[in-house]
């Protein structure tokens, strides 16, 4: 099993069952939908199609949140260096004379002399003057402004609401369609995560917090503690901070998230040239390799699969590069503890890693409700595949984001007064062919749980012995 997941964004180029299955066969493990594009009817139909084509693949719905974008434009203006370009908070414009933006107070928050960046900083404008709702700028680069492109004003505090009305609508939509993860843009505090968590509720999607600003970096530990997973949006992060430190910030974010057992998705321009070319640059191959060596849980494709000409090829190439990097990493892996190990679950984590490195264990079965065991074993980056078994179908899908983990749903009761379900789960894995007679399986679970109890049981079994002793049959 490949440890690093590939997240592929579904868009006009990939929005059919046949292409989705082809992407999955090429190595896609997670589907992403970008809520900044298309309407809710399109996303609802896409989610239904994904569920029918790939029922076990988790879905991330990325919501616009506090991100400022250009609105949908009937006319996408071209410009040269030195041309006057007018951005406006007046939504009645269509791009012919002025470019409307999604944040209706932008004209109040910016001043003459400041820089506005569009499309991950590839387009730059100097603010000349403010005239009512209009922001009159001078182009510092040549190019074209397209619909729904991100807008950044570095080092300027924008008075956007922590949770917008659009956020509330999108969270409600995410709950009703039962997606597995919801991505939050421009997360800068635990308070922001908790506000979304309140809307999501306990039975809603898990949260992916996108780190895109200096404030997100400054409050990273509290965000990691509050969220379920992290996404490094390198486009906005490089614009909002500084390009020179981007690779180092990526490494630091992954290290700090892994310490907490939270998976990290690395995103933005990983195979950007493959939107229009069938072959990547060497720098892009190196980028994927380094993200895997850093310890990310997943690498992400955006435009490459949403609108690109070579979506299947991009997924397959990323899968091959990630597999090679994983093999290299595994060969020299020697995990050291980052903190004092003073609890039973942490001792079990270390014991699992030690047993897996010193015995011919072929697979690990983690019987888990919350996913704690799966997250922490994934953080240890053990060589063996982790089969995370749960009786919650949504949780099973969500485990598929974790590196080296396969989430598996079983219709088995997990009682608090017995440990019989652990062997029942192993039998079900054997019955489905996930375990074979030749496997030496290490299983971990929580037995006789009380509040706060996690991972207090560790067993090793030759599956053949279980089959013979317990007289299993298919």
Phi, psi and omega in degrees: 000133175288138183278319184276125179278154172247121176264124179242130179277127180269132179211201183304329183281345188227017189269053173220152180301322182296315180291322178300316179294324178293320178296319178296319178295329180282343177135358177294132179244345183217139178257136176242138172243132181265106183293352178283345182242151180065175180255177185293330177296320178296315181294323179297316179294322180295317179297317179298317180294318179298316181299323180286320183281321186224073188298337184260002182269126179290152181242131171255126172255114181271117183262149185300320179057226186272005181290132178267135180225162166290147178283177176294124186251131172285332178233124179259105190286139170266153180206159177246166176302130179095347179291151175275129178232132184248118170267149183214149174269003175278107188287356181284345182279156186237009179103350182289314179246331180219151182257110181284148180239162187278344183260113190281001177242014183301323181294340178275336188263343181255160181226162176302139180098342180279164183251133173251131179244142182233145175059060178058033175083004179286338176242131184232141182222141175260128179288125180266313179198163176249131179226095184062233179279000186263138176246103184274124186234163172245128182291130176262348176224163175264154178162203179224137176265123182253170179293147171059030177270142182293146179238132177234142171236090188303138173066017177247130179280118179262133186273053177277152179292148179299314176233119183273166176298323178296322176303313182299319179295318183290323177295317177300319178295317180299320179294315184292330180267356175058044171291164188268327180225149173236127182267131181252128181275149173053049177285127183235359182197162173295330179302319179297314179298317182293327178295319176290321179302322179297321178289321183293320182072170189295331184261012182266190181296156171283164189250130171254115180266123183269123179267114188223358185222169176295324178296324176297320176294316183297328182248029187300314185298319180289327177293314178303318181296325186272338189261175176264330179200168185236143168238131176266103177272094190287339178296301179292323182298320180292329179281320184281342179243253173207142186297326186296330184262004188302311182297323180290322176297320178302312180299317182294317180299316182295317179301312185289326178288320180296325177301329180265004180071027180253124182291149182237131174258128176261125187230164171094113169057035181290326175224048190302323182293340181280004169296322183237354181236147182278356184224142184275172170276161177295327179296323179292320176298317178295323180298313178298315180302313182294325177297319178293316179296329176294336179106022180294156176275330184206151170247149190237142172250134181248265179299335181303322181252339181285315184228000186288164181274345186227056185296315182294319179296322180295316179296314182297319179295315179298322179297316181296315181296316181296320180297318179296317179296321178297317180299317179296315182297317184295325182299325183247015186289129177216086186290133174246149180293138179264352182205169179298138181255095188240003181242161179300311179302319181292323176295321178296319177305310181297322180294319177301312180300318181294314180298319182294333181270346186243349177239158181282047177295134180258332180211154177242127175255115180253109178270113193211141173267311186277339184093002181302312182299317181297317181297314186287325176292322177297322180296333179280349176053048177290156183292323188285146173297140177256120176263102184268110187257130180216158175260021175243115187296319179294318178299320180301316178295319184294332180296341183288357171280335187286137183295129177076011185243136171246120178279133184228124179269135175229143178268069183228136177287137175256089185286156178272345186250012181206155175250014183298331184294338182295312177293324177299321179293319178297320178297320180294321176299319178294318181298325181275358180085007176286331172244143176245167181301332184276353183286143163256108186257136171256124180245143177224147183195178169251127180249141180051056188289145165244175182303126177089351180289137178212138171044079178239011184225139181218128180221151170237140182217136161283123185300323179303322179295319179297317181300315182286316184292316184265001176055051178291148173216151181269000000 
